[in-house]
Amino acid sequence: MGILSDDVVIINQSEKEGDPSVITINCPDKTGLGCDLCRILLFFGLNIVRGDVSTDGKWCYLVFWVIGKPNTRWNLLKMRLVEASPSFSWAFGISRCYLSDSESQPPKLPDLFLLKLACSDRTGLLYDVTEVLYKLEINIEKVKISTTPDGKVMDLFFVTDTRELLGTVKRRDEVHEYLRDAIGDSMISYDIELVGPEITARSQASSSVAETLFSSDVSGEHPSGLHTSSNVSITVDNSLSSAHTVIHITCLDHKGLLYDIMRTFKDFNIQISYGRFTIKRGRNCEIDLFIVQSDGRKILDSSKLNALITRLRAELQQPLRVVMMNRGPDTELLVTNPVELSGKGRPQVFHDIALALKKINTCIFSAEIGRHVTGDREWEVYKVLINEEDSLPIPKSKIEEQVWNTLMGWE
């Protein structure tokens, strides 16, 4: 017994451009489901302007009002949302403890491929490549980009395929065709090969990077010079509900706001029984959440509650960290974002960095993606070396601000 996939996710597209479309999701519940769904909406570039979430611990009902784009792939979005919902085998109250061993095993890691691309360098090249990979649902896990003295660029992208078809000749030809159309005569060579997961061994950030970007502590104090989102207010009430801890949040909206909130609760193994998200005037948001621990009880332990609120405030004030640093005669852009405990990083960060630099005609000399562990947390670190010789003379603060605003969706 189960339910039809068409009933799990229903999308009512708006008739007028700029009006919100409504996505309704009705499925079995699991810890972290809201985070997984919001991550997909963020990957597809949707702006959530309102949201309602309710669950009894076994079944959940979620409604998102989203602003799409002219090129939003609604059918593909629906497919991804359905795939993220829990197994239908326990759809009618069947507990997870009755699942077979095969169903309870963690999902198999996707195959990892190395995309090698050689091109003649030009402004916006990296953005054009990442835009193609984004449209084709190919995730960039790691990248190494270098520019030769004669103006040639060698791009090494370690990627996974959401559609799990990159091992086929047809899919590889599709990627080649899209890249050729986007890059044109600048393309020199192209190749894709299957590689082992050990290839993406996590690199550690240098001590100077760590000192600059990871010097904040659990009190939420941030390094000077790094951008933050202001006007974050979080209040907690344990008297309003007999069964739930109630959290009220007011803050500025930013790209991936609900994902950052849901990700924090997922990492703390907290369940949202009921939640409402609305955007008021401008970018001002109000969020009300009724939450419980994994045992179904409200949070009465003050130390646990303080740790949760401290982390939540830090994530809303600074969901990403952006800073420019001098590397001898060169200038390096550093961007970091926290990684989920499941190992997933924030989607489309590299794409947005490339877009921001393209907007201000700033050329990229080299780029790398790595991971850094500090304390009990893991971060993705994007290191981009700016090619100042081929770029317009733009102040470092201007580059930093452009990247921050693009990542936050404040344009």
N, C-alpha and C positions, 0 to 999 in steps of 0.2 A: 504494500500500500504506500502511496506517495502522493505528491502533488505535481502538477504540470509545471514545467519551467516557465511557461507564459504567465502563470499565476504568481510566481516568485517575485519577478521584477516587472513592473508596469511603468512605462515611460509615456507621459502625455506631453508631447512637444508643444511649445508655445506657437501660436499662429503669427505673432508679431515679433520681429527681431528686437531684442532688448528686454522682452518680457520673460519671466522665469518659466522654465519647463519643470514639470513635477515628476519626480522619481519615487515610486512606492515600492518598498521591499518587504515581503511578508514571508518569513522563513523560520526554521529552528534557530535557536540562539546558541552562542558559544562565547567564551571570554575572548575579547579582542575583535569581535566581528565588526563593530563600528569603526575601529581603526583600519581594518582591512578594506572595508567599503570606501571610507574616506580617502584612503591611499589611491584607490582606483579612480575616484572622481578627480583627485589632484593630478594623476597621470594623464587624464584626458583633458586637462586644462579647464575644468568647470569651476565656476565661482558659486559657492553655496551662499545664498542670501537668507535662507531660513531653513530650519530643520526641527523635526519632532521625532523622538525616539522613545519607545516603551517596550518593556519585556517583563515576563513573569519568571524569567530564569530558564524557561524551556522554549518559549516561542517569542519572537520579537516582531515588531512592526515599526518600520522606519519610513519617514517621508522627508525628502530633500527637495527644496525649491532651488533650482540652479540656473545660472545664466550660461548658455552655451555659446558656441562660435559658429559662423557659417559653415565651417568644415568639420563640425563635430560628427563623429561616426557613431550615431545613436545605436544602431543595430549591434555594432561591435561592443559598445559600452554595455549594453544589456547582457550580451553573452559573458563578458568578464564579471559582471556583478552576480550573475547566476552561478558561475563557476566558483565564486568566492563564498557562496552560502554553504552552510554545513550539509553533510550527507543527508539525503532524503530518507535514508533507512531508519532514522529515529525521529521522523517528522511528527509523529503523533504521540510524543511523550516518551519515546523509547530512550532510556538512559544510555549515555555513552559507555557505561560499564559493560553493556551487552554487545558492544561492537566486537567483531572478530579481530584477531591479532593483526591481520593485514590492514584492516581499516584504521586501527589505532596507531600504526606506525607513522613516523614523520614522513612527509612527502619527499620523493626522490629529487635530488638536486638536478636542475636542468643542465644539459650539456653546455660546455663552454667552448666558444669559438674565437679564433684570432682573425680579425679583419685587418688586412694590410692594404694600405692605400697610399700611393705616391702621386703627388700633384705638384703643379706649379703654384707657388704661394700667391695669395691675394687677400685683400680685406674681406672678411665675412665668410671665408672658406670653411672654417671650423663650424660655424653656425649652419651653413648649408648641409654639411654632412650630418650633424646631429639632428637637424630637422627631418632629414630623410629617414634616419634610424628611428626617430620618434614616431613618424607616420607609419612605419612598418612594424611597430611594436617590438623593436629590438632594443634590449636594455644594455646600456654601457656599464660594465662592471669595473673596468679599469682602462686607463688610456695612457699612452706615452706618445707625445708628439714632438718632433724635432725639425728644425729648419736648417738646411745646408747653406754654405756661403753663396752658392749660385742660385738661391731663391727657390729651391725644391723643398717640398714638405713630405716627410714620411710619418704617416699616422698609423699607430698600432692600437686598435680597439679590441679589448677583450669583452665579448658580448654574449648574451643569452637571448634566445628567441622565445617570446611569449607564446607564439604559435607552435613552437617545437618542430619546425620544418626546415631549419637551416642546414640540416644534413642532406637535404635533397637538392638535386641539380636545379629543379624548377625554382625553388626558393632562392638559391644563390644567384640564379640568372635574374630573378626579379629585383634583388638588392642591387646587382650590377647595373641593371637598366635604370633604376631610380637614381642611383648615384651619378651615372653618366649624364642623365638629363639635367641634374642639378648642378654638376660641376662643369660639364661641357668639355671643351678642348683642354682644360687644365689637367684633366686626369691623365696620368702616365701609365699606371699599372694598378691592378686590383686582384686580391686573392683572399679566400676564406678557407681556414683549415680548423679541424677539431683539435683541441688541446686539452691537457689534463688540468684539473682544478688546482694543482699545486703551483701552476704558473702564476696565479694571482695571489701568491703569498703576501700577506698584509705588511706593507712597509710602515715604519715608524716615522713620525714627524721628527725633525731635528730639535735639539734642545731649545734653540731660539724660537722656533715655531711654537713649541709647547709652552714656553714662558709667556709668549704674546697672546696666544689664543686660549689656553687652558688654565690660566691662573685664577679663574673664578673658583670659589669654594661653594659648599652646600648652602651657605647663607645667601647666595644669589648675588653677591657682589661681582660686578663685571670689570674686566680690564679697561683702563681708561683708553679713550680713542675709538672703541668699538661701538657700532650703532646699536641702539636699543629701541624697542617700541614702548612709548610712554603710556601713561594713564591706565595701567593695569591694576584693577582692584579685585580682590578675592575675599569673600566673606564665607564663614562656615557657621551652620546652625544645626545643633544636635537636638534641639527642643521642638522644632516645627513638626517633625514626623516621628512617630513612635518606632518606625521600622527602618528609616533611612537617615543617613547624613546628607544634609542639603548644602550644596555649594552654589553661590551666586557669583558670577564673573562679569565684570564690565571691562572692555578693552577696545582697542582699535582693531578693525578687521585686517587680516593679511592673507595672502595666498597660502592655503593649507592650514588655516586656523583650526578648523575642527579636527583635522588629521593630527595636529600637534597635541590637542587636548586628549583625543582618543588614544593616541600612542602612549601618552603619559599614564593614563589609566590602565592600558593593557600591560605596560611594563610593571606596574604596581599590583597587577592581578585584581583590579577593581572593576566591578560591574555597574553599569548605569541602568537603573530600573526605569527611570523616566528622565527625559531631557528635552529642553526647548532652547533653540538658538534663533535669534532675530537680529537683524541689522536695523538700527534706528536711524538717526540723522547722519548723513555722510558715511563715515566708516565706523561709527560707534556701534558696538555690539553688546548684547546682553545675553547671557547664558545661564540657565537654571538647570541644575543637575541633582537628581536624587540617586545616591550611590550606596552600595553595600560592599562588604568584603567578599572573598570567595566562599566563605561559609554562610553567606546570606544575611549577615548581621551588619548593623551600622558600625562605623569606626569610632570606638570610644577611647582607644589608646592614643593619648596625646602625642607621643613621640612619632607614631606611625602617621597620624594626621598632619603633624607639622612637617614631616619629611615629604609627604605628598603635596602639600600646598606650596612648600618651598620650591620643589621641582617644577610644579605647574606654573608658578609665577616666573621662574627662570625661563621656561620654554616659551611663554607668551611674550616676555620682554625681548628675548633674543633667540628666536627659532633657528637662526643661522648667524654665523660670525664672519664678518668681511673686513679685511684690513690689507693695506698696501705696505710692503716692506722693501728696503733697499738690499740688493744682493750685489755688493760691489758696484760696478758701473750700471747694473741692470736694476729693473724694478719688477718685483714679484707680487702678484695678487694672490691672497690666501682666502679661501672660503671653507668653512667647516659646518657640518650639521650632525646632530646626534643620530646614532644608529639604533634601531629597535633591538630589544633583547633577542628577537628572532633572527637578527642578522641583516634585516632589510634596511637599506638606506632610503633617504628621501628621494622621491622620483623627480626627474627632469631638472636637477640642479645644474648639471653641466650644460644642458641645453640653454638654460636661462642665462648662465654666465656668458656663453658664446653670443647670445642674442644681445645682451647688454653692451658687450664690447663692439659688436657690429654697429650698434646704433650711434656710437660716438667715434666710429672709424678708427678703432684701436686694433692694431695687428697683434697676433699671438705668435711668439717665437717658439715656445714649448709649453707643454702642459702634462700634468700627471695627476692621477687619482690614487690615494692611498688610504690606509686606516691608521688610527692612533688610539691607543688605550690609555686612559688615565683613571686611576682609582677603579671603580666598578663599572665605568662607562666606556663605550667605544664610539669613535667619531670617524666620519669620512672627511678627508682632507683633500681639497682641490688646490693644486699649486700651478699657477699660470704665470709664465714669464712674458712680460710685455716687450714687444719689439718697438722700442721708441724711435728707432731710425726711420721706420716706415709709417709711423703714426703721426698724427697731428700733435703739436705740443699741448697736451691736455693736463691740467693739474692733477696730481694723484688723488686729491680729495674729490675731484669731479668723477674720476673713474670709480672710486670706492662708492660714492653716493649712487651712481648710475647702476652699478651691480646690485647694491643693497635694495634699491627701489624696484628693480626688475624682479629680483627674487621674492620680494614681499608683495608684488603685484600692485605697487603704488604708482601707477603711471596712467 
